[in-house]
Amino acid sequence: MELLKRRIIEDGRVLSDQVLSVNTFLNHGVDPVLIAAMGREFAERFRDAGVTRVLTIESSGIAIAFATAAELGVPLVYARRRKALMNEGEYYSERVPSFTKGIVTDIVISKEVLKANDRILFIDDFIANGDAARGALRIVERSGATMVGAGIAIEKAFQSGGSFLREQGIPVLSLARIASLEGGQVRFAEE
């Protein structure tokens, strides 16, 4: 997606060979025009997959997932990143490390919002090692639902997350695939 790539080049900041900050337009400040365009792109790609729910993990994926769900006309579900006085039997839970935050958290999804007959489209802002996506996939599988696709705004193609999903047979659309951040330069993977 050229619009996203342009914003990454113009407004993204390479913090290290492993970390790209897109705080001004995607993670902290949100560009609604860009988010809406990403939602349209994901919806167009997965419109024929029979999606019944869009799933993301709080918090940076919510805006993109909302735009996608609105375009598809289906509900949005987001996994929370903590357990707050919740009855364990009413929630699916997975422990998930965060590459950029350097912490391990629990993600939880209420059993009320994820059903066995659901066809899930997973949406997230970044995929690096794929730990969040793995956790989401485990929850989807435990619920009996099916993950029919994954839409990722920015894939760090030099890490294993996107490849993992593809190896599971899950169609993945990454709007910007980064091959390298070495030397403070963003290099996109060839399509």
C-alpha positions in Angstrom: 0.0 0.0 0.0 1.8 3.1 -1.3 0.1 5.5 1.1 1.3 3.6 4.1 4.8 3.2 2.7 5.0 6.9 2.0 4.0 7.7 5.6 6.5 5.3 7.0 9.3 7.0 5.0 8.1 10.5 5.8 7.0 10.2 9.4 8.3 6.9 10.7 11.5 6.8 12.9 13.9 3.9 12.9 14.9 3.5 16.6 17.2 0.5 16.0 17.8 -2.3 13.5 14.7 -4.0 15.1 12.3 -1.2 16.0 10.3 1.3 13.9 8.3 4.0 15.5 5.1 5.0 13.7 3.6 6.9 16.7 2.6 10.0 14.9 0.2 8.3 12.5 -0.6 4.8 13.6 0.2 3.9 17.3 -0.2 7.0 19.4 -1.5 9.6 17.0 -3.9 8.2 14.5 -4.4 9.4 10.9 -8.1 8.6 10.2 -7.7 8.9 6.4 -4.9 6.4 6.4 -6.8 4.1 8.9 -9.9 4.2 6.7 -7.9 3.4 3.6 -6.3 0.4 5.4 -9.7 -0.8 6.5 -11.0 -0.7 2.9 -7.9 -2.5 1.6 -8.3 -5.4 4.2 -12.0 -5.6 3.6 -11.6 -5.8 -0.1 -9.0 -8.6 0.1 -11.0 -10.7 2.6 -14.6 -9.8 1.5 -15.2 -13.3 0.1 -13.7 -15.2 3.1 -17.0 -15.3 4.9 -15.7 -13.2 7.9 -18.1 -13.1 10.8 -15.8 -11.2 13.2 -12.7 -9.1 13.1 -10.3 -9.8 16.0 -7.4 -7.7 17.2 -5.4 -7.1 20.4 -5.6 -3.9 22.4 -4.6 -1.3 21.8 -2.8 -0.2 18.6 -4.7 -2.6 16.3 -8.1 -1.4 17.4 -8.4 1.6 15.0 -7.4 -0.5 11.9 -9.6 -3.4 13.0 -12.6 -1.1 13.6 -12.2 0.4 10.1 -12.0 -3.1 8.6 -15.0 -4.4 10.6 -17.1 -1.4 9.5 -16.2 -2.0 5.9 -17.1 -5.7 6.2 -20.3 -4.9 8.3 -19.3 -7.4 11.0 -18.5 -7.0 14.8 -15.1 -6.2 16.1 -13.6 -8.2 19.1 -10.4 -7.2 20.8 -8.4 -9.2 23.2 -7.6 -7.3 26.4 -4.0 -7.4 27.6 -4.8 -8.2 31.3 -7.0 -10.1 33.6 -9.0 -7.7 35.7 -11.1 -9.5 38.3 -12.5 -11.9 35.7 -14.0 -15.3 36.2 -11.4 -17.7 34.6 -14.1 -20.0 33.1 -15.7 -17.2 31.2 -12.6 -16.1 29.2 -10.1 -17.6 26.9 -6.6 -16.6 28.1 -3.1 -16.8 26.6 0.3 -15.6 27.8 1.9 -13.4 25.1 5.4 -11.8 25.0 5.6 -8.4 23.4 8.7 -7.8 21.2 8.6 -4.0 21.3 7.5 -3.7 24.9 9.8 -6.4 26.2 7.2 -7.8 28.6 4.9 -10.8 28.9 1.1 -10.2 29.3 -2.0 -12.2 29.3 -4.5 -11.6 26.5 -8.1 -12.5 27.3 -11.3 -12.8 25.2 -14.7 -13.3 26.7 -16.3 -16.6 25.6 -19.5 -14.5 24.9 -17.9 -12.7 21.9 -16.1 -15.6 20.2 -18.2 -18.6 19.0 -17.4 -21.9 17.5 -19.0 -21.1 14.1 -17.1 -17.8 13.8 -14.8 -17.1 10.8 -12.2 -14.7 12.2 -10.1 -12.1 10.4 -7.2 -11.1 12.6 -6.0 -7.5 12.2 -2.9 -5.9 13.8 -0.7 -2.9 13.4 2.6 -4.8 13.4 3.9 -8.4 13.2 7.4 -9.1 14.2 8.0 -12.5 15.9 4.3 -13.2 15.7 3.8 -13.8 19.4 0.6 -11.8 19.6 -0.8 -13.5 16.5 0.2 -17.0 17.9 -1.7 -16.2 21.1 -4.7 -15.0 19.1 -4.6 -18.1 16.9 -4.5 -20.4 20.0 -7.6 -18.7 21.4 -9.4 -18.9 18.1 -8.6 -22.6 17.8 -9.7 -23.3 21.4 -13.0 -21.6 20.8 -13.7 -23.8 17.8 -13.7 -20.8 15.4 -11.5 -20.6 12.3 -9.0 -17.9 11.5 -9.7 -17.2 7.8 -7.1 -14.5 7.3 -4.7 -12.0 8.8 -4.3 -8.3 7.8 -1.2 -6.7 9.1 -0.4 -3.0 8.6 3.4 -3.4 8.9 5.2 -6.7 8.7 8.9 -7.0 9.7 9.7 -9.6 7.0 13.1 -10.1 8.6 11.4 -11.7 11.6 9.3 -14.9 11.7 5.7 -13.8 12.5 4.3 -13.4 9.0 6.0 -16.6 7.9 4.5 -18.5 10.8 1.0 -17.5 9.9 1.5 -18.4 6.3 2.9 -21.8 7.3 -0.3 -22.4 9.2 -2.2 -22.0 5.9 -3.6 -18.6 6.9 -3.8 -16.1 4.1 -1.9 -12.9 5.1 -2.1 -9.5 3.6 0.7 -7.1 4.9 0.3 -3.6 3.6 3.9 -2.8 4.1 6.6 -5.5 4.3 9.9 -4.3 5.7 13.0 -6.2 4.7 15.4 -4.3 6.9 15.9 -1.3 9.3 19.6 -1.6 9.3 21.6 1.6 9.3 18.6 3.6 10.3 17.0 3.1 6.8 13.7 1.5 6.0 14.0 -1.0 3.1 10.8 -2.5 1.9 10.6 -6.2 0.8 9.9 -6.8 -2.8 6.3 -7.8 -3.5 
